[in-house]
Amino acid sequence: MFDVAIIGAGVSGVFTAYSLAKAGKRVILIDKGHDFADRQRLLADNPHIQYEGFGGLGMSEGKYNYTNDFGGGLSHKVGENTAMRLMEQVDRILCQFGAQDATFYTTADPSLMVKCRNAGLKMLTTTVRHLGTVTSQQVLQQIRHYLDDKVNFAFNTEVQSLAKQGDDFQLHLSDGQLIDAENVVIATGNGASDWLQRQMQQFDIGHGQTRVDLGLRIEMPYRQWQPLLQQTFETKLQLKTVDYTATTYCMNPTGRIIRKYEKGMVMPDGQNCNESTSQSENLNFTLFVPQYFLNQAEAKAHTEGVIKHINRGGERIVVQRLGDLSRGVITSAQSLAANSIKPSLVADTGYLPDEVPQIYLTAAREFFLRLEQLLQQPVSADTLLYGLDGKFYAPEKSTSEFFETTTDGLYLAGDCSGTTHSLSQAAACGLHIAKRLCDLG
Ligand SMILES: Cc1cc2nc3c(=O)[nH]c(=O)nc-3n(C[C@H](O)[C@H](O)[C@H](O)COP(=O)(O)OP(=O)(O)OC[C@H]3O[C@@H](n4cnc5c(N)ncnc54)[C@H](O)[C@@H]3O)c2cc1C
């Protein structure tokens, strides 16, 4: 009998396991992906496994944002102070396992904040521990090593059935094992999964709306943004109107735009300048506008309707000059070739109003007006707009302030809860659940 069975070994599952193991709890961590060493060995030839196995999505760039301003709604669940305290604890654990020399900075800049407010924009701030891919993997490796003799593991394993029998849970694993656990923590990430859907039906777990963020990826001259980036690498700005909220996301000074392949769609994504041997003269970011749908099927239908229409059955991404959009004319290949801002991504020239819902264009136009006030200079007509980037979320599930469902002992941790959307908050959520389980004895 285990005290806790954790399903999913992403950061939320790993931080739950770490905290419980430290307290001497009997824990099994189950993941359908590979163990850390196998994952590292196999990743180069099998990019499809990049999101699965020990560390989950935590094997990525590892930018831990310690903030309640974005990255999820942990603070709404547990309170602002508790959320920050949990994230500080996440940072201490990361440092204990090798992140102590990773870049640590704050994006807060009080005088810039005032200027943004005067221009009608909110500046979102965070403290950041930016591990980068290499340190991220080293830290996960160290944590895996620490857990080796403290936690039972079942990799390449799925839970075929999960049932509550009396006070305990019985789990039937795909390797044939039958295990009993007093508590179960589901930590399977934000992917829409049939398995999680079945558990939600079985345990009658209610859910709220499904959020989808779509928006134009914007490429501007880096020098135009330089005055805003004196203190920080990235400035996160938000425009709120009665109709929508638009927020800058994944800003890459001197970086490039690359193609992102997700959920069968192709989207423009930002690449950090450190990931390439040369720097561009541009800065890029996406201006995301969240929209909410009754369920995941509706969200999927809307998103695919827009993005697959742009992709035209292939990898097509559309680009337009801001000046052409304002004048209501199509950007031609010739005008793009003569553009002062050189596109960092090869994309098809076109006319965005024919391809992108109006709200994303309205948000961009309004954002540029505020940005001009902030920069005290016009935004270049040669600014490039790429359609369309997307970010997807699991619907928020009904759980208590401890992420427990209405079934006693059944918890949802990290992004599958629909509450967290970031490494720091997913990991913090894991610590919060572990503390609760330890407090209950
Ligand atoms: C490309 C990319 C880059 C990102 N970069 C950042 C960043 O720099 N900073 C940031 O804050 N956020 C970033 N995010 C978001 C962040 O990675 C996630 O919010 C966070 O990793 C969520 O952690 P998690 O533990 O909830 O889920 P995940 O990390 O997704 O882990 C879920 C785990 O569950 C396993 N699993 C799933 N289903 C089952 C099942 N049925 N049975 C068994 N196992 C299962 C999976 O194999 C996986 O290992 C990024 C996201 C993406 C897609």
The ligand as an SDF file (V2000), in Angstrom:
LIG
                    3D

 53 58  0  0  0  0  0  0  0  0999 V2000
    7.4030   24.3810  -25.6640 C   0  0  0  0  0  0  0  0  0  0  0  0
    7.0080   24.8450  -24.2860 C   0  0  0  0  0  0  0  0  0  0  0  0
    7.9000   25.6300  -23.5590 C   0  0  0  0  0  0  0  0  0  0  0  0
    7.5480   26.1080  -22.2930 C   0  0  0  0  0  0  0  0  0  0  0  0
    8.4220   26.8910  -21.6150 N   0  0  0  0  0  0  0  0  0  0  0  0
    8.0750   27.3720  -20.4080 C   0  0  0  0  0  0  0  0  0  0  0  0
    8.9620   28.1920  -19.6690 C   0  0  0  0  0  0  0  0  0  0  0  0
   10.1060   28.4650  -20.0800 O   0  0  0  0  0  0  0  0  0  0  0  0
    8.5330   28.6950  -18.4700 N   0  0  0  0  0  0  0  0  0  0  0  0
    7.2970   28.3930  -17.9720 C   0  0  0  0  0  0  0  0  0  0  0  0
    6.9640   28.8560  -16.8710 O   0  0  0  0  0  0  0  0  0  0  0  0
    6.4490   27.5840  -18.6190 N   0  0  0  0  0  0  0  0  0  0  0  0
    6.8060   27.0720  -19.8230 C   0  0  0  0  0  0  0  0  0  0  0  0
    5.9300   26.2630  -20.4820 N   0  0  0  0  0  0  0  0  0  0  0  0
    4.7380   25.7710  -19.7500 C   0  0  0  0  0  0  0  0  0  0  0  0
    5.2350   24.7320  -18.6870 C   0  0  0  0  0  0  0  0  0  0  0  0
    6.1720   23.8810  -19.2870 O   0  0  0  0  0  0  0  0  0  0  0  0
    4.0710   23.9490  -18.0760 C   0  0  0  0  0  0  0  0  0  0  0  0
    3.1880   24.8750  -17.5020 O   0  0  0  0  0  0  0  0  0  0  0  0
    4.5450   22.9520  -16.9740 C   0  0  0  0  0  0  0  0  0  0  0  0
    5.6040   22.1600  -17.4350 O   0  0  0  0  0  0  0  0  0  0  0  0
    3.3860   22.0680  -16.5220 C   0  0  0  0  0  0  0  0  0  0  0  0
    3.8680   21.0730  -15.6700 O   0  0  0  0  0  0  0  0  0  0  0  0
    2.9790   19.7850  -15.3320 P   0  0  0  0  0  0  0  0  0  0  0  0
    3.7390   18.9630  -14.3700 O   0  0  0  0  0  0  0  0  0  0  0  0
    1.6220   20.2070  -14.9350 O   0  0  0  0  0  0  0  0  0  0  0  0
    2.7890   19.0130  -16.7180 O   0  0  0  0  0  0  0  0  0  0  0  0
    3.8340   18.4180  -17.7670 P   0  0  0  0  0  0  0  0  0  0  0  0
    5.1690   19.0300  -17.6160 O   0  0  0  0  0  0  0  0  0  0  0  0
    3.1520   18.4880  -19.0780 O   0  0  0  0  0  0  0  0  0  0  0  0
    3.9730   16.8830  -17.3490 O   0  0  0  0  0  0  0  0  0  0  0  0
    2.9280   15.9600  -17.4870 C   0  0  0  0  0  0  0  0  0  0  0  0
    3.5120   14.5500  -17.4240 C   0  0  0  0  0  0  0  0  0  0  0  0
    2.4140   13.6200  -17.3420 O   0  0  0  0  0  0  0  0  0  0  0  0
    2.6680   12.5120  -18.1950 C   0  0  0  0  0  0  0  0  0  0  0  0
    1.3610   11.9520  -18.5780 N   0  0  0  0  0  0  0  0  0  0  0  0
    0.3910   12.5470  -19.3070 C   0  0  0  0  0  0  0  0  0  0  0  0
   -0.6910   11.7530  -19.3960 N   0  0  0  0  0  0  0  0  0  0  0  0
   -0.4000   10.6190  -18.7130 C   0  0  0  0  0  0  0  0  0  0  0  0
   -1.1220    9.4240  -18.4310 C   0  0  0  0  0  0  0  0  0  0  0  0
   -2.3690    9.2340  -18.8610 N   0  0  0  0  0  0  0  0  0  0  0  0
   -0.4960    8.4630  -17.6860 N   0  0  0  0  0  0  0  0  0  0  0  0
    0.7690    8.6480  -17.2300 C   0  0  0  0  0  0  0  0  0  0  0  0
    1.4990    9.7570  -17.4670 N   0  0  0  0  0  0  0  0  0  0  0  0
    0.9070   10.7370  -18.1850 C   0  0  0  0  0  0  0  0  0  0  0  0
    3.4700   13.0870  -19.3570 C   0  0  0  0  0  0  0  0  0  0  0  0
    4.2580   12.0860  -19.9630 O   0  0  0  0  0  0  0  0  0  0  0  0
    4.3280   14.1550  -18.6570 C   0  0  0  0  0  0  0  0  0  0  0  0
    5.5720   13.6510  -18.2530 O   0  0  0  0  0  0  0  0  0  0  0  0
    6.2760   25.7780  -21.7400 C   0  0  0  0  0  0  0  0  0  0  0  0
    5.3790   24.9630  -22.4670 C   0  0  0  0  0  0  0  0  0  0  0  0
    5.7380   24.5040  -23.7330 C   0  0  0  0  0  0  0  0  0  0  0  0
    4.7640   23.6520  -24.5060 C   0  0  0  0  0  0  0  0  0  0  0  0
  1  2  1  0
  2  3  1  0
  2 52  2  0
  3  4  2  0
  4  5  1  0
  4 50  1  0
  5  6  2  0
  6  7  1  0
  6 13  1  0
  7  8  2  0
  7  9  1  0
  9 10  1  0
 10 11  2  0
 10 12  1  0
 12 13  2  0
 13 14  1  0
 14 15  1  0
 14 50  1  0
 15 16  1  0
 16 17  1  0
 16 18  1  0
 18 19  1  0
 18 20  1  0
 20 21  1  0
 20 22  1  0
 22 23  1  0
 23 24  1  0
 24 25  2  0
 24 26  1  0
 24 27  1  0
 27 28  1  0
 28 29  2  0
 28 30  1  0
 28 31  1  0
 31 32  1  0
 32 33  1  0
 33 34  1  0
 33 48  1  0
 34 35  1  0
 35 36  1  0
 35 46  1  0
 36 37  1  0
 36 45  1  0
 37 38  2  0
 38 39  1  0
 39 40  1  0
 39 45  2  0
 40 41  1  0
 40 42  2  0
 42 43  1  0
 43 44  2  0
 44 45  1  0
 46 47  1  0
 46 48  1  0
 48 49  1  0
 50 51  2  0
 51 52  1  0
 52 53  1  0
M  END
$$$$
